[in-house]
Amino acid sequence: MQPRVARRDGAPAEISLTASRALSVLSAFDGEAPELGVSEIARRLGLSRTVVQRLVHTLEAHRFLEQDQDSRRYRVGVQAFRVGNLFAPGRRFEEAARPEMEALAARTGFTVYLSVLRGDEMVMTAAVEGGGPIRYYARVGQSLPLHSSATGKVALAHLGNARAGELLARTGMRRITAQTVTDRRALLAQLAVVRARGHSVNWEENTPGVASIAAPIRDGRDGLLAVLSIAFATSQAERRQTAALGAQVARSAARISALARDGALARVA
């Protein structure tokens, strides 16, 4: 017999047992258990390992789950993050940051992004398109590698060399363009520079002809809330301009961070 729930008018409504089980798999993950193996999920839900395996493979195919290649355990995936981010309270952080993002886009003419560290990659959660003659726009929800993106370097710099080294050992440092840094020691040296100057620069390391500059958005305890960045075609700026642009991005990120320090983000997040 199919399980039933009551509609608003009180009449019974059928629900899908398979969908219900798949959602139960997602609900098995929490802050205390961010990564789980198939057997662990099966025990938590009281389902057979065979059933859970099929559900997990389906959720992974749709990117609601992702598998760690070393531990073989699963964690919540990018698509689940994108859907969950539509929940109104989750969007309020972006709404609070949007005025500053719009101001930065107006000042520079470049597209502005908010990104967060999710697992082993950066995920773009919001964007304000620039008004310049050449517009570079990446899709919200798109994920970026840590080692070859400006946003990823900010996140790695915040984590510190030990944790950054662990992540890089797991993800590798695949050469994506001719400019991609693939030597871990060289990248760790770059992270020290990022910490010192407060912003990171990516010049064609992830996409030929595209540059980006990023700075951290911190909470009141100096934790990393998100990363603010601009992206633009390399034909729109010269390398020597990145310092001035970086200072602009860092100031905007600091203003958004101030909302967290004075409690504003706590009220809207």
C-alpha positions as CSV (number, residue, x, y, z in Angstrom):
1,M,0.0,0.0,0.0
2,Q,1.3,3.5,-0.9
3,P,1.9,5.8,2.0
4,R,-0.5,8.8,2.2
5,V,-0.5,12.3,3.5
6,A,-3.4,14.7,4.0
7,R,-3.9,17.5,1.5
8,R,-4.9,21.0,2.7
9,D,-8.6,20.1,2.2
10,G,-8.1,17.1,4.4
11,A,-8.5,14.5,1.6
12,P,-5.8,11.8,1.4
13,A,-3.1,12.2,-1.2
14,E,-0.9,9.4,-2.5
15,I,2.9,9.9,-2.3
16,S,5.6,8.0,-4.1
17,L,7.4,5.4,-1.9
18,T,10.5,5.6,-4.1
19,A,10.7,9.4,-3.9
20,S,10.0,9.3,-0.2
21,R,13.0,6.9,0.3
22,A,15.3,9.0,-1.9
23,L,14.4,12.1,0.2
24,S,15.1,10.0,3.3
25,V,18.5,9.2,2.0
26,L,19.3,12.9,1.7
27,S,17.9,13.6,5.2
28,A,20.3,11.0,6.6
29,F,23.1,13.5,6.2
30,D,23.5,16.2,8.9
31,G,26.2,18.3,10.6
32,E,27.4,15.3,12.7
33,A,27.4,13.0,9.7
34,P,28.3,15.0,6.6
35,E,29.7,11.9,4.8
36,L,28.1,8.4,4.9
37,G,28.7,5.1,3.3
38,V,26.0,3.0,1.7
39,S,25.9,0.6,4.7
40,E,25.7,3.5,7.2
41,I,22.7,5.0,5.3
42,A,21.0,1.6,5.1
43,R,21.4,1.2,8.9
44,R,20.1,4.7,9.6
45,L,17.0,4.2,7.5
46,G,16.4,0.5,8.1
47,L,16.5,-0.3,4.4
48,S,18.4,-3.0,2.6
49,R,21.8,-2.1,1.2
50,T,20.6,-3.1,-2.3
51,V,17.8,-0.6,-2.2
52,V,20.0,2.2,-0.8
53,Q,22.6,1.5,-3.4
54,R,20.1,2.1,-6.2
55,L,18.8,5.3,-4.6
56,V,22.3,6.6,-4.0
57,H,23.4,5.9,-7.6
58,T,20.3,7.8,-8.8
59,L,20.9,10.8,-6.6
60,E,24.5,10.8,-7.6
61,A,23.6,10.8,-11.3
62,H,21.5,13.9,-10.7
63,R,24.3,15.5,-8.6
64,F,22.2,15.5,-5.4
65,L,25.0,13.3,-3.9
66,E,28.6,13.1,-4.7
67,Q,31.2,10.5,-3.8
68,D,34.6,11.1,-2.2
69,Q,37.0,9.3,-4.4
70,D,39.3,8.3,-1.5
71,S,36.9,7.3,1.2
72,R,34.2,6.1,-1.2
73,R,31.7,7.8,1.1
74,Y,28.9,10.1,0.0
75,R,28.0,13.7,0.8
76,V,25.4,16.2,-0.3
77,G,26.0,17.3,-3.9
78,V,25.9,20.6,-5.8
79,Q,22.4,20.2,-7.1
80,A,21.0,19.7,-3.6
81,F,22.8,22.9,-2.6
82,R,21.3,24.8,-5.6
83,V,17.8,23.7,-4.7
84,G,18.2,24.3,-1.0
85,N,19.5,27.7,-1.7
86,L,16.1,28.7,-3.2
87,F,14.7,28.4,0.3
88,A,13.9,32.0,1.4
89,P,16.1,32.2,4.5
90,G,19.0,30.8,2.6
91,R,18.6,33.5,-0.1
92,R,18.6,36.4,2.4
93,F,22.4,36.4,2.7
94,E,22.6,37.0,-1.1
95,E,19.9,39.6,-0.9
96,A,21.8,41.5,1.8
97,A,25.0,41.3,-0.3
98,R,23.3,42.3,-3.5
99,P,23.4,46.1,-3.1
100,E,27.2,46.0,-2.7
101,M,27.5,43.5,-5.6
102,E,25.6,45.9,-7.8
103,A,27.7,48.8,-6.7
104,L,30.9,46.9,-7.5
105,A,29.5,45.8,-10.9
106,A,28.7,49.5,-11.7
107,R,32.1,50.7,-10.6
108,T,34.1,48.1,-12.6
109,G,31.8,47.2,-15.4
110,F,32.5,43.5,-14.7
111,T,30.2,40.7,-13.6
112,V,30.3,40.1,-9.8
113,Y,29.8,36.7,-8.2
114,L,29.2,35.2,-4.7
115,S,30.7,31.7,-4.3
116,V,31.0,29.3,-1.4
117,L,33.3,26.4,-0.7
118,R,31.3,23.2,-1.1
119,G,33.3,20.0,-0.6
120,D,36.3,20.1,-2.9
121,E,35.1,22.9,-5.2
122,M,33.7,26.4,-5.3
123,V,30.1,26.9,-6.2
124,M,28.7,30.1,-7.6
125,T,25.6,31.1,-5.7
126,A,24.7,34.5,-7.0
127,A,25.7,36.9,-9.8
128,V,25.2,40.5,-10.9
129,E,26.0,41.1,-14.5
130,G,28.4,43.9,-15.4
131,G,27.5,46.6,-17.9
132,G,30.7,46.8,-19.9
133,P,30.9,46.3,-23.7
134,I,32.3,42.8,-23.3
135,R,30.4,40.7,-20.8
136,Y,31.7,37.4,-19.3
137,Y,29.0,35.5,-17.5
138,A,29.2,32.1,-15.8
139,R,26.1,30.2,-14.7
140,V,25.0,30.4,-11.1
141,G,25.4,26.9,-9.7
142,Q,28.5,26.3,-11.7
143,S,31.4,24.7,-9.8
144,L,35.0,25.7,-10.1
145,P,38.3,23.9,-9.1
146,L,40.1,25.2,-6.1
147,H,43.6,25.4,-7.5
148,S,42.8,27.2,-10.7
149,S,40.2,29.8,-9.7
150,A,40.5,33.1,-7.8
151,T,37.6,32.1,-5.5
152,G,39.2,28.7,-4.8
153,K,42.6,30.3,-3.9
154,V,40.8,32.6,-1.4
155,A,39.2,29.6,0.2
156,L,42.4,27.7,0.3
157,A,44.3,30.6,1.8
158,H,41.7,30.9,4.5
159,L,42.0,27.2,5.4
160,G,45.7,27.3,5.9
161,N,48.5,25.3,4.3
162,A,47.9,22.1,6.1
163,R,44.2,21.8,5.2
164,A,44.8,23.3,1.8
165,G,47.5,20.6,1.2
166,E,45.0,17.9,2.2
167,L,42.4,19.1,-0.3
168,L,44.9,19.5,-3.1
169,A,46.3,16.0,-2.5
170,R,42.7,14.7,-2.8
171,T,41.6,16.7,-5.8
172,G,44.9,16.9,-7.7
173,M,46.0,20.0,-9.6
174,R,45.0,19.2,-13.2
175,R,46.4,21.5,-15.9
176,I,43.4,23.2,-17.4
177,T,45.1,25.9,-19.4
178,A,48.7,26.8,-20.1
179,Q,48.6,29.2,-17.1
180,T,47.3,26.7,-14.6
181,V,49.6,26.3,-11.5
182,T,50.2,22.6,-11.1
183,D,53.0,22.6,-8.5
184,R,51.7,22.5,-5.0
185,R,54.6,24.3,-3.5
186,A,54.2,27.2,-6.0
187,L,50.5,27.4,-5.2
188,L,51.1,27.4,-1.4
189,A,53.5,30.4,-2.0
190,Q,50.7,32.1,-3.9
191,L,48.3,31.5,-1.0
192,A,50.7,33.3,1.3
193,V,50.5,36.3,-1.0
194,V,46.7,36.1,-1.0
195,R,46.6,36.3,2.8
196,A,49.0,39.2,2.8
197,R,47.2,41.4,0.3
198,G,43.6,40.3,1.0
199,H,42.7,39.2,-2.5
200,S,43.6,36.7,-5.2
201,V,44.1,37.0,-8.9
202,N,43.5,34.4,-11.6
203,W,44.8,35.3,-15.0
204,E,43.7,32.7,-17.6
205,E,44.4,29.8,-15.2
206,N,40.9,28.3,-15.5
207,T,39.6,29.7,-18.8
208,P,41.7,31.1,-21.7
209,G,41.0,34.8,-22.2
210,V,39.3,35.2,-18.8
211,A,40.6,36.7,-15.6
212,S,39.1,37.0,-12.1
213,I,39.8,38.7,-8.8
214,A,38.4,37.5,-5.5
215,A,38.3,38.5,-1.8
216,P,36.9,36.8,1.4
217,I,33.6,37.6,3.1
218,R,34.1,36.9,6.8
219,D,31.7,36.4,9.6
220,G,32.1,38.1,13.0
221,R,34.5,35.3,14.2
222,D,36.7,35.7,11.2
223,G,35.2,32.5,9.6
224,L,34.8,32.4,5.8
225,L,31.2,33.0,4.9
226,A,31.6,33.3,1.1
227,V,33.9,34.7,-1.5
228,L,33.2,37.8,-3.6
229,S,34.7,38.0,-7.1
230,I,34.7,39.8,-10.4
231,A,35.4,38.1,-13.8
232,F,36.3,39.8,-17.1
233,A,37.9,39.2,-20.4
234,T,41.6,39.8,-20.3
235,S,41.2,42.2,-23.2
236,Q,39.3,44.5,-20.8
237,A,42.2,45.2,-18.4
238,E,45.9,45.0,-18.1
239,R,47.8,42.9,-15.5
240,R,49.1,46.0,-13.8
241,Q,45.5,47.0,-13.1
242,T,44.8,44.0,-11.0
243,A,46.1,45.5,-7.8
244,A,43.6,48.4,-8.0
245,L,40.8,46.1,-9.0
246,G,41.7,43.8,-6.1
247,A,41.5,46.6,-3.7
248,Q,38.0,47.5,-4.9
249,V,36.9,43.9,-4.5
250,A,38.4,43.6,-1.1
251,R,36.7,46.8,0.1
252,S,33.3,45.5,-1.2
253,A,33.9,42.2,0.6
254,A,34.8,44.0,3.8
255,R,31.6,46.0,3.6
256,I,29.6,42.8,3.3
257,S,31.6,41.3,6.1
258,A,30.7,44.3,8.3
259,L,27.1,43.2,8.0
260,A,28.1,40.0,9.7
261,R,30.1,41.7,12.4
262,D,27.3,44.1,13.4
263,G,24.7,41.3,13.3
264,A,22.9,42.3,10.1
265,L,23.6,39.0,8.4
266,A,22.6,37.0,11.4
267,R,19.2,38.7,11.2
268,V,18.7,38.1,7.5
269,A,20.6,34.7,6.9
